[in-house]
């Protein structure tokens, strides 16, 4: 997993390693904590509200809590 990108940026608990992708109408991301103990896979429709903020809140909760 560390051959991918740390595209989530710095988190309160360190870096998240992962990648993004998607298909028509969806954005998809998969991340792992640096030590591999926690993972998150998320697929969402990014059309209303603030999807980036919601995804980052979920990522921090999943990997740092």
WOVEN-V714486 format. One record per backbone hydrogen bond with DSSP energy under -1.0 kcal/mol. CO is the residue of the C=O (numbers start at 1). NH is the residue of the N-H. Records with the same first field share a line. If there is no record, write none. Layout:
# WOVEN-V714486
CO=NH + NH
This chain:
# WOVEN-V714486
1=4
5=7 + 18
6=9
11=14
14=11
17=32
18=5
19=30
21=28
23=26
27=44
28=21
29=42
30=19
31=40
32=17
33=36
38=33
40=31
42=29
44=27
45=47
50=54
51=55
52=56
53=57
54=58
55=59
56=60
57=61
58=62
59=63
60=64
61=65
